[in-house]
Amino acid sequence: MQKSEVSVTSMQTKNRLPVVACVFLGALLAHAHAADPLPWEVEQPPALKPPVAAPPTTTSTNAGTPALLPWEVKPVTPPPSAVKPAPTTAQPKDKLTKEDASLSGMSLDELKAAAGAAGDGVAEYELARRYFKGKGVAKNPAAALQWIEAAARKGHIKALCDMAAVYEKPLLGQTKDRAKALYWYRKAAETGHAHSQYCVGFYCERGYGTERDLKSAVMWYTRAAKQGHATAQQELADCYVNGSGVEQDYAMAAEWYERAVSKGNAAAQNGLAWLLECGKGVAKDPGRAFELYGLAAKQDYALAVNNLGRCYEKGTGTAPDPARAAQLFERAAGMGDKYGMYNMGRAHEKGIGVIISRAKAIEWYRKAADAKHPTADKAVARLEQGGQAPGDDNSDNAAGGLLDLIEDIIKLTE
């Protein structure tokens, strides 16, 4: 199959983060005073290498301009993964305790007194919320950050996640610093927090805030995956597909994809479909591959949309339908998928569901080349010189290109 044909997930989206995606903070006292979620109380993702030795201070220096996170772009997964961030698994929320609830009725002075005593950081965390929201006190983001850090240093899990989040996406006036974000993610991960473990793995894999460390990435993904974190399961499967930080093992990849698929993870659906289509680590099953590509495509996973188009073009798991194939290629291209763009070039060059047009073929190939498709520039040169597409005739030859280049694609986070 052609490299342009089968796309890989994440290592996502990315359809992710993927990015993407690891900002955690559930309203601890939600039932007490129905507080709106804080800006950083959304989910975020993770990276690599041993923990930072010394705890960073709240005032930091700029760590540079790292690449976009999975939730900011579309992460790419192994063979079939993608350009769109894979859906992230919501982090588990801490249980609201009677002590937490009782804090809502305390005055600011009472909270400060409670914060001064030994404890688990609950009082400090409530103070942070009040300073941030201006509840009973003037809004003061700087004070909010100080109290969040105070709670984090007492091991308060949400505060640990918040500290990572505010350095990941500065919201309280501090400078973006992924090294510090990683430090706090590690602290949370070491308590067993699944989403933080996934985030540390993500940082390690991408080299955010530290040097790349694929083995560490696999270790942290595995810990989170074993706790049922869907995105970590998909990322771990990607590692097994690509042999990144672990020996390549398609059967193991299929097992982890299956677990993530059961939770509706689009990148995993696309990845497992690719294994089923190619018969890697599992018995070939074109019918289920077609079905899984369809499920991922319904979630607007760009690579899956393109792969579903391939199925209609070649009759994989369904009756051939060139017109439908062209529609899906164009849809994927419109989502920014370079493989969809390349296949639109092929469609116009070969008349796959559309009228043959050398001009339009060149136009689409150029778009694919601009999107960094590995062979689109050669297609442009060939057509501009009046050449034909040797071997590019919808045969197995045309589909084989992707398999040969897959390892190169899988690692990209574009």
HELIX and SHEET records of a PDB file:
HELIX    1   1 ALA A   30  HIS A   33  1                                   4    
HELIX    2   2 LYS A   98  LEU A  103  1                                   6    
HELIX    3   3 LEU A  108  GLY A  116  1                                   9    
HELIX    4   4 VAL A  122  LYS A  133  1                                  12    
HELIX    5   5 PRO A  141  ALA A  152  1                                  12    
HELIX    6   6 ILE A  157  GLU A  168  1                                  12    
HELIX    7   7 ARG A  178  ALA A  189  1                                  12    
HELIX    8   8 ALA A  194  ARG A  206  1                                  13    
HELIX    9   9 LEU A  214  LYS A  226  1                                  13    
HELIX   10  10 ALA A  230  ASN A  242  1                                  13    
HELIX   11  11 TYR A  250  VAL A  261  1                                  12    
HELIX   12  12 ALA A  266  CYS A  278  1                                  13    
HELIX   13  13 PRO A  286  LYS A  298  1                                  13    
HELIX   14  14 ALA A  302  LYS A  314  1                                  13    
HELIX   15  15 PRO A  322  GLY A  334  1                                  13    
HELIX   16  16 LYS A  338  LYS A  350  1                                  13    
HELIX   17  17 ARG A  358  ASP A  370  1                                  13    
HELIX   18  18 ALA A  376  GLU A  384  1                                   9    
HELIX   19  19 ASP A  396  ILE A  410  1                                  15    
END                                                                             
